[in-house]
């Protein structure tokens, strides 16, 4: 009788232990390697993808990336939305209009923000300029890179400074690659830009009259964008999405704890000069956004709607994969 009772107790303990282990088990790794097609924009926002690939986090989770060469983020977007890529990272100003045009066709994940502690946006002038502070821009020309979102952000900043365009300040938009030379060559008086172009210009002698521009004048933190996948991919490959997030979460943790190694990867993978990579502010990536983070992102989406960058208000919370359980 005692032996039978002892056997029953042992069996119960084994069952309970198995249940506890199962509950604590991390996301299940995929049984076979899944290839995910990604446009290589060399945008600082995709830094965790480079890290996850080079440090083996993707292979650990059964993911292999197939990089697609693109000349700029615009082409990358066209490739993705024509179903030529599976995953893409860009700004909310580029992503949300697609949801407006075709509701329910995309899912968002892994949002990115610029913090006030790691300022990644600047207003720069030439070293010999008499412009000492942003308010001195009245009557001057302000350069920035091309695109409707950057123009809107520039106009928001000018409004906060009490300046109107074109009455007080004339805005000049140029290609991303022409920003630094445009400033140093005198094509405009000041430059509103982001990393790595800000650090590149400073390394060549430009002088900042304001840093953390987006977090100071637009929102703090400044949620600039996220990753995106097709809804069809998320439904067809749910384990792949889970594995992708697990690998990217490891990459974000690595970036926080291995600064020197991360900057070396940044220089090599984005063709950034090492001296520039060493001083660049790095963004923050979030694998599992909390309700507070999603509320902040919603405010940013509402701002894009108010600025007429999207034609309709969007509930972004419902679009996110990998939301934190609270």
N, C-alpha and C positions, 0 to 999 in steps of 0.2 A: 504493500500500500504506500509506504513511504517513498519507494523507488518510483512508483507511478506518479505520485504527487510532485516529486523532484523533477521528473521528466516534463511534466506539464508546465512547471515554473520556468524551466530552461527554454521551452518552446515559446512561451509568452515573452520572455526577455529578448529572444532572437527576433521575434516579429516586431516588437516595439523598436529595437535598435535599427532594424532595416527600415522602418517607417521614418525614423528621425534622420537617418543618412539620406534617404530619398528626398526628404523635404529640404535638406541643406545642399543638395547636389547643385552645382553650377549649371549654366545653360549647356544642353547636350551638344557635343561637337558633332559636326556632320560626318557621316560614314565615308563619303567620297568627296574629292575636291570639287568645289563649285567655282567656275570662272565668272568673275564680275567685270564687265566692261566699264572703264572709267576714262573720261576725257582728262588729259594731262594739261591743265591750264597753267601750271606753275604758279598758282595763286597761293599765297601764304595760308589761306584757310584750309587747304588740303594737306597741310604739314603732317597731321596724324596718319594719313594714308602712306606717305613715304616712310614714316617711322615704323608703322605696323608691318610694312613689307620688309624693310631691311632688318628689323629685329625679330622676325619670325612669328609675329603675333597672328598674322593672317594664316600662315601655313598651319599653325597650331590648331586653328579653328576650322581648317578645311576650306580656306578661301584662297583663290589665286586671282590676281588682278591682271587684266588685259588692258594696257594703256593705249589710249587713242590719241594720236598727235593732233593738236588743234592750234590755230594761230592766236586765238584770243577767246575770252569767255563767251562772246556772242556766238562764235562758231560752236563752242562746246554746248551751249544751250540748244542750238539747232540740231546738233547730233543727238542729244538726249531726247528731245521732244519728237524727233522723227523715229524714235525707237532704235537708234544706233548705239545707245549706251544704256547701262543698267543703273548706274549711280553717278551722281553729279553733285558738286558743292559750289554754291554761289550765294549771292545776296538775296534777301527777301524781296527786294525791289524787282529782281529778275524772276523769282520763283512764283510769287503770288498771282501775277497776271495770268499765268498759265492755268491756275486753279479757277480763276474767274472765267476764262474762256471755255474750259472743259472741266466742270466740277466733278470731283470724285476720281480723277485720273492719276493723282500723285499723292504720295505719302512723304512726310517730312521726318527727319531724324538727325540727331547729333548737332544741335544748334551751337553757334559760335558767338562770343561777345568780346568786345573791347572794354577793358576796365580802366578806371581812373588811375589805378596803380601802375598799369602797363599801357601808357598812352600810345596809340598807334596812328594818330591823326595830327596834322600840323598846319599852321600858316607860316610860310617861310618867305624871307626876303633875301636879297643879295647883301653881302657883308657890308658894303658901303652905303646901303640904303638909309634914308632919313626916317623911314617908317619904323617906329619903335613899339607900337602896340596896335591891336586890331582896329581900334577906333580911328587910327590914322589912315585907314584905307579910303576915306572919303576923297573922291576925285581921282582915284587910282584904278588900275586894271588888276583884276584877280584871275589868275589862271587856275584851271583844274582839268582833270582828265575827262574824256568824253563819256556821254551816257546820260539818260534822263535822271537816274537816281542821284548821281553825283551833283548834277545841276540843282536838283531839289534840295539836297543837303546843304549845298553852298548858299542857296537863297534863304534857307532856314537860319543859318548862322548869321548871315548879313542882317536879317530882320531882328534877331536878338541883339545885334549891335546897333540897332536903330538906323540901318543903312538900306536904301532901296536900290534895286537894279532895274534899269540902267542909269537912273537919275544921279545916284551918289557913287556907285561903283559899276564899272563895266566888267562883265564876266566873259572870259575867253576860255573855250574848251578846246583841248588838243588831245592827240593820241597819248596813251599812257607812256609810251617810250619817248615822247617829245617833251614831257613835263619839265624835267630837270634842266635840259638844255634851253628850253624856252625861258625859264626863270633866269638862269645864269647869263643867257645871251641877250636879255633885255626885251623879250617879246611881251612881257607883262611885268607889273611891279611886284606882285606877290603871288604865292602859289598855295592853294589849299589842296593838300594831298594826304596820302596814307602810306603805310609801310608796304614794301621796302623802299619806295621812292623817297619818303621823307628822310630816312637815314642815308640814302645814297646822296641826296642833295646836300645834307649837312656835312657828309664826308668830303664834299667838293667845295665847301666854303659857305654854303647858305646858312643864314641865321634864323632860328625860330623866334617869332614874336608871340606865338601861342602854341601850346601842345595840349594833348587831350581835348582837341577841339570838339569832336563829336560827343564825348561824355560831358563836356562843360556846357555846350550850347544846344544839344539835341536831346539826349537822354543818357542816364547813367544807371546801370551799364548800357552800352550801346550794342544791341543785338543786330549784328550785321547780316547774318544768313544762317544756312544750315545745309545738310545733305538732303537729297531727294531721290526717291525711287518711284518706279511706276507702281500703281496700285495692283496691277495685274501680277507684277513680280512678287509683291508682298504676299499676295494670296497663293501664288504658285510655289513660292519658296520661303515659307515662314521660318524654317530653321536656318536658312541662309541669312535672313535679316537678323535673327537672334545672334548668330555667329559673327556677323559683320559688326554689330554693336559691341559684342564682347571684346573683339580684337581692337576696336577703336577706343574702347574704354581703357584697355591696357596701354595703348599708345598715348592717351592723354595723361595717364599716371606717369609714364616714362618721361614725357616732355617736362612735367613738373619737377622731376627728381634728377634729370640728366641734362642740365642746361647746355654744357659745352658740347656734348655729343649731338644734341638736337640741332644746335646752330651749325655744326659741321655738315649735318645732313641737309639743312636748309640751304647752305651755300652751294653744295654740290648738286642738289636736285632742282633748284630754281635758277641756277646760273647767276647767283648773287655773289658779289665780291665778298671774300671772307671778312674784311674789315666792316662791311655793311651788315653782314649777318650777325656779327658779334654785338652790334648795338641795337639791332631791330627789336622793337617791342613785339612780344608774342601774344597771340590771342588766347582765350580760354575756351575749351571745347567741353560740352556736357553730354554724356551718353544717356543719362536718365533725368530729363528736366523735371524739377519739382513743380508743384502748383504755383508757387511764387514766381519761378522762372517763366512759366507759361503765361502768367498774368502780365509780366513785363513784355514778353514777346507779343502778346495780344495788343498792348498799347502801341508797340512799334507798328504793327499791321494797321491799326486804326489811324496812326499818323500818316502812313503811306496812302491810305484812302483819303484822308483830309487834304493831302497834298496832290491828289488826283493822279498818283502813280499807279493806282489800281482803280478800276471802275466800280467796284462794289465792295462793301464791307465783308470780311471773312472771319469766321470763327477758327482760328489757327489751332486751338487746343485739340480739336477733333482730328486734325491732320497728322498729329505726331505719333510715331512709333516709339516704343521704349520709355513711355512716361513712368516716372517714379511712383511706386506704390506707397501711399501714405495712410 
